[in-house]
Amino acid sequence: MNTVTVNGVRIAYHRRGRGRPLLLVHGFPLDHSVWEELAALLEDDFDLILPDLRGFGASSDPREGDRIEQYAGDLLAILNHLRVERALVAGHSMGGYVALALARLVPERLLGLGLIATQHLADAPERAAGRLALAESVLRDGLAAVAGDMSGRLTANADQVPALRELILRQRPAGVAGALRAMAGRPDSTELLRRFRLPVVIVTGLADALIPPERSREMAALLPQARLHELEGVGHMPMMEAPRRVAEALRELLPD
Ligand code: MLT
């Protein structure tokens, strides 16, 4: 793993493959390893950059009060460090929130967006309050409850549940709590998408138990240029449940 330090926070990332730069941004409460199978399918076409978001995997913990913009700033720091002028950015779920924050921060550094099992809307107040309460309980009691509750709802493929549970349990309470607070405070991205002109690919699993496919259809309606892929029998983890189909979808972001 390579690292870059941003205002005292160490951000870890992997780089593999060759071609167009493509940042793959993992979701909550996971790390870059969720991209493993997909990355193997994409590495002949893309220069893949696979960060661990702050607080996850090999990256160090977030700081008190970090917002989704700080998570996006970490991605920008990686691009600057690697002297990558412009990149495609594909985010899964929370990684999509971070990708949208990056598009807001430095639109001129993007080549296009992949939005995988994610959404443009901010949290409703009761959802945000629930996240803040969960952050407190994670800091007090650890990750067992989150791992137990989320692992079964992440994927429609029961065989993947134990590994996802282990992956969540490998994360750290401070990172998970920080991400919950950052998600709770994230802005709505409707206007950003309405004005967004670069290529966009949207992927949703029709069996997603966490973010309904309807959100992806709403995003596609805001983006006339977007290609929407609705995957039958797939839950919240399309890149693990249907890696070939996600790879095909992301290849649509390459110029003809
Ligand atoms: C994720 O998978 O990153 C989260 O479930 C997203 C969310 O809770 O909004």
Residues whose N, C-alpha, C, O or C-beta is under 5 A from the ligand:
A	BS01	MLT	G27 F28 H92 S93 M94 G95 L210
